[in-house]
Amino acid sequence: MSRLLATLCLALLLSMPAHAGEREVASPPFATAEALVAWLAQHPSPLDRVPPHTRALFLDALDFGPRGLRSFPYGELAHELTTAELAEVQRLLLDEAMPLTGLDADEAGRLRAARDAGTLTVPSGAVLTAYRDWRTAKQTTDATEAAIDRLAAEHAAAGRSAGEDLRLLHRAALERAWLHGDDARIGTARALHARLQALGLATRRDHRDVQRALLRAGRVEEARAFTATVPDADLPAVPRLDVTRRLPDGAIRIWQIEDDDDTVPTLRQDALDLDARIVVVSAPGCGFSRAAAAAIPSDPELSPVFAQHAVWLIAPDAIADAAALREWNRRNPGTGILIAGDAAQWPVPLDSTPQFLVFIGGRLVERIEGWPLDGSGRDAVHAALLRAGLLRSTVDAADAGDTPGPTSEHR
């Protein structure tokens, strides 16, 4: 059965009313998608409060394995449910809830009122198909990316988008702008955002996504100006940038976070030497990153080499989180985080965390992804450092190469 047909069948099942006398169904947490569908057909849940296309996208993205649910792809729901409702869905599906942020009650009420009044019309077939193909593809293709880019640009240029078409294309355009940072995609995203804002349908999350896309693209002053236009959105302060230090051509740019108490943080531009360097791409919000940061300083073999050669780095859009990172650095002086100045200067994407990148003579020689909690992450990093010559041992290291492991997407 095709994914589209399966999704439509799933949506139809969820819309069917429950009937007395139906056979007993499994209780949460669920081991299979079928058990979840059967339960939802007979019980109310926050998923009843999202539009059918959003519910179908969410359910289609759930990944069940032999031991039950393996992921919680909440991105679509975060644009429709309140924080409390999002937590309720988590409790339904997961043994432990993560601290996720959804809409506030006013935002959710405004969207639902617009939907009830007919202002938020259902998405058109062309937009929903393009969005679904782009969003749900296991691996996006040039065709799916070109289709969503073209529709977003056309609707931005026409200035007539409304309803759910506008919201879906706005969401896609912001992600595409965040990923690529080019003038055309940022212009499209900002045009759609202005339209959504004029209709009173832009949320704090939407404003935050605009700010982050601008910061990731290096448009710091543009991000600062945008932030000033939405004071009620309570966006993080865009920090001051100290660029008084002149860097040589080709230098790997990073931002040092000044340890001061100013409300607006200050970032000082500096250069990073990659001659013999371990770069840990990490994020305080990533549980695997936190586990690595807690374990490595007390490891008798890893601690000395990390103290001599390692820096902890986060992707450029984290400029928006400079105040929180400053606090993290104070609490964790041995694993203080720097902010990358330009993602394009790095040989791998910086959005997956944690990653352990080993450079010798400026060249990437080892890359380890993840920090599994079973101890294999430590062993993989140890082996990589042996191969790179930063550790000495009489035991031969495993073959060189990329080593995958559990990671968290930093977005």
ABEGO torsion letter per residue (X at the ends): XBAAAAAAAAAAAAABBBBBGBBBBBBOBBABAAAAAAAAAABBBAAAABBAAAAAAAAAABBBBAAEBABBBAAAAAAABBAAAAAAAAAAABABBBBBBBBBAAAAAAAAAAAAAGABBBBBAAAAAAAAAAAABABBBAAAAAAAAAAAAAAAAAGABBEAAAAAAAAAAAAAAAAAGBAAAAAAAAAAAAAAAAAGABBAAAAAAAAAAAAAAGBAAAAAAAAAABAAAGBBBBBBBBAABBBBBGBBBBBBBBBBABABBBBBBBBBBAABBBBBBBBAABAAAAAAAAAAAABAAAAAAAAAABBBBBBAAAAAAAAAAAAAAAABAAABBBBBABAAABABBAABOBBBBBBBGGBBABBBBEBBAAGAAAAAAAAAAAAAGABBBABBBBBBEBBBBBBBBBX
